[in-house]
Amino acid sequence: MDHYHLQCTLEEALASFQTEDFDETVLSENSSGWEISRLLEIESDLFMDLSSSSSSPVVGQDSVELTPLAEEDEEMVTTGDGETTEAVTETEFVIKDGPDSLLIEEYEEKRLPSLLLMGAEAIEAENFELSSSVISELTQLVNDRRVVAKNRDAYSSSLERLAWFFTQGLRHKTQMTTFSNEQFLRPSLEPPTYSVSSPAFHILQELSPYMKFGHFTANQAILEATSDNQNIHVIDFDINEGLQWPPLMADLAAGGSSPASLRLTALTLKNTNAANFALLNQTGRLLREYADSINLSFEFEAVEISNEDDFGAIRVDDGRVLVANCMIHQLHAPNRSFPLLKTFLSGVTSGLSPKLVVLVEEEVYNFGKIPSMSFVEFFCEAIHHYSALSEALVADGIGGNGLEMMEKEVLGVRIVNSLREFPCRASEKLEWGDGFECLQRLFKAKAFSHSNVSQANYLVSLFSGGYWVQHEKSRLALCWKSRPLVTASIWVPKCGRKRKKKAF
């Protein structure tokens, strides 16, 4: 394998984010009958309400503390409740002009992806002495490159800006595999702050189509699946602050002659802490207030789960259409563990048999691809994926301190977590395959409607020109240039399968 193929050559940043006037003819075939601009306004209104009243972080996720790589040239990243600082010790580093300095800089630019790949290959080969040596060398190189960029006031490439986080990921993977001590197996369970009051969340919500693409695509699929009965029950794997649901509620309230209703079941971990419950209760209260304002019959409940048997506690009525909604490994959401995700898919598909299952996945952590990938292959994909995300943020008009914050608080945390959680052992890969198989065994993928595809295309047209929508093989993906970023799919029961009756 060519060690230099990881180098990402990024184009110049595109123009800052601009919106266009709404053209009502674009979505004339949309079955919801609501302009997407109105749905954007509804979502934004609730977002502002949440931002003004919420300052609590989302709790109960698997995360990792980004600790310094070495005692010197140290940089800290805030990922939990503890306050950390960023301080790169800038040792003497004199930049000399001339052909020799340019040759040295070109050599170091090529050396960075080569060392990253070498570290991943060493971990896959279980040569942890080599991986530790490569990590030390990477630490020095990354810090030196940052000093060069700062002194020259130069805008470094996305790979150079994110290299430190990939180095951290290699470090954690080495420690987890080398040592049996629990502190290395689970470096930290402290969550980063993903509250809607955080500036990073606000940037992702307002300036990027990333969150809206998943929400609107899922909602449109739900509306189409329930067109004959709009008394709906949604079981939500990860409700977060509930920003997905006001646009759907608005559509239901403005629907046909028959009255509509929505019951929303938010799942949470058993024995979760008080802060998590407070956030969940606040989400329920705000959604109830919004439902009252539009005269929609609405119920909200929270159910604790830890295994498949706990799904029996969910109240399911025959008169309602049951839908399972699952947002997986989204940038704005807490990082849920794979065992919890597997429990959800198995519990809802085999125990409750919904009419529709909606999956929205971060493409790099795609269920269908992970079991067949080596760690090196995944590492290469992760570099391209997160570099594309970083470039997209720049094109959305995010730069300077805003870009630094997004890369540090959102992309950096996700990079380390994704490398830490990748299943290297055969037994781990088998478990991943089993998790997806429980869905495939009982459900089949369904193609997206023309209305849903049109809605997605219109949404991305409101943002930078590098975004586009890919629709193939029953999957709808938000792409940045040649890279899919987030992918949606919808699943329906195979022929002859009906919901199980439950006795109470």
C-alpha positions, 0 to 999 in steps of 0.5 A: 500500500502506498504510504502517501495516498492518505495525503488530502489535497484540499481546494480553496474554501468556497464562498461563505454560506448564503441562502436563496429565495424559496421557490415554491415549485421545487417541492410541489410534489412533496406529499407533506404540502409544507414548504421546507423553508417553513420547517426550517423556521419551526426547527430554528424556533425550538432551537432558540428556545432550547438554547436559552433554557438549556446549559446541561450537557448530554450525559450517558455516552461513551466518550474519551478524554483527549489527554496529552500525547507527551509531557512536552509540546503538550496540547489539551482538549476539553471533552468533559466536565473538567476544564482543560487548556490548550497550550502547545509549547513552542520550542525554538523553531526558526523558519529560514527562507530559501530552497532548502527550507521549502524542500524540508517543508515538502518532505514533512508534508509527505512524512505526516500521512506516511507516519499516520499510516505506519502507526495504523499498520503497526497496531493492526500487526500488533507491533505495539513497540513500533506504534509507540515509537511512531506516535512519539515521532508524530507528536513532535512532527505535528507540533512542529508543523503547527508552529510553522503554520502559526509563525507564517500565519498560513492556513494549514490543510485539514489533514494537518489540523486533524493529525493531532486527533488521529495521533491521539486515536492511535495512542488510545488504541495502542494503550487499550490493546497493550494493557489490561488495566481498566483505565486503558480499556475505558480511558474516560466516560466523561461526555463532551458538552453537546448541549444546544447552548454550546457554540459548536452545536449552534454552528452545526445546526445553523450553518451546515445541512448535516443535522437537517438532512437526517431530520428532514429525510427521516420525517418525510419517510415517516409521513409517507409511511403513515399517510393512511393513519396519522396516529403515530407512535415513534420510539426514538433511540437518541432523542437528544434535545428533540430538534427533529420532531417539531417539523413533523408535528407541524406537518401532522397538525396541518394534515388532512381531515382526520385528526392526527396524534403523536406519541414519542417514546424516548429511550434512556439508559437505566440508572442514568444520572439526574442531569440526563433526566433533567434534560430529558424532562425539559425536552418533553416539556418543550415538545408538549408546549409546542404541540399545545400551540398547534393543537396536536394531540401529543404524548411523551414518555421516557423508558429506561433500557439495558437489555432486550427484555426492557422493551416489554415495558413500552406501551404499544397500541394497535390503533397507532402506527409504530415507527423506530427512529435511530440516529447513529454516531451523528456528530451532534449526538452523544456517542452511544456504545455498540452494545446499546445500539444492538440492543435497540435494533434487536428489541424493536425489530423482534419484540415490537415489529414496527411498520418502519425503521429509519436509520441515519448513520455517519458514513464512516461508521456504516453498519454494512462496511465495518465487519469487512474492514481492516483497521488500516482500511478504516483508518484511511477512510476516517482520514478522508471522511473527517478531512472532508467534513472539515473542508465542508465546514470551511466552505459553510463559512466557518473559519478562524476560532469557529473552525478551531472550536468545531475541530477540537470539540466535535470532530476531534472527539469523534475521531478518537472515539471512532478509532478507539471503538473500531472492532479489530478482533474477529469476535468483535467484528462478528458481533458487529455483523450480528447487530446488523443481521438482526435488522436484515433478518426481519426487515428489508430496505425500501427505496426513497420516494421522489418527494423525499429525494427532491426535498433533500436536493432542495435542502442542500441547494441552500448551502455551499456548492460542494454538497450534493445528494446521492441516491442509490441502492435504497440509500440517500446520502449527503455528500461533500464532493466525492465523499458521503458524509451521512447516509439514511435508509428506511426499512419495512417488515418482510412480507407476512410479518405482523406486530406481535400481540402483547398481553398486559 
